[in-house]
Amino acid sequence: MISEEHFKNLQKSAPKVADNIHEITERTFTLLLDAHPELKVLFKDVSREYPREFGSAVLALSSLIDRPDKLQLFAEKFKAMHPSVSPEAFGLMFEALLRAMKQVMGLKAPPKAINAWDAAITHFREHYL
């Protein structure tokens, strides 16, 4: 589990992230694929809706992080969306997501909010992916 403080900051920042999720996810994949062009093959056959779907999954994480049973089901669906993505590639993807959040949100995302998202993503990766 993540700390109570991280949980509160995650919940507090989730609406602001939701308001900017389209731009965040678009930026995530730009950052990811610019830094790691070798990963383009993993995303060559995804639908045009993929960034929106990924954004919905990111937002779902904020509402499920304190519910291990639901988080396990979510993880299974998330992995099914990404059958060829390795744990290392997931790590790169989530690092790009956090960088994109910082860039898009700017001052609207104080360090405690980014730290909360980082804690939630780290918990998800380490325990469910």
ABEGO torsion letter per residue (X at the ends): XBBAAAAAAAAAAAAAAAAAAAAAAAAAAAAAAAABAAAAAAAAABBAAAAAAAAAAAAAAAAAAABAAAAAAAAAAAAAABAABBAAAAAAAAAAAAAAAAAAAEAABBAAAAAAAAAAAAAAAAAAX
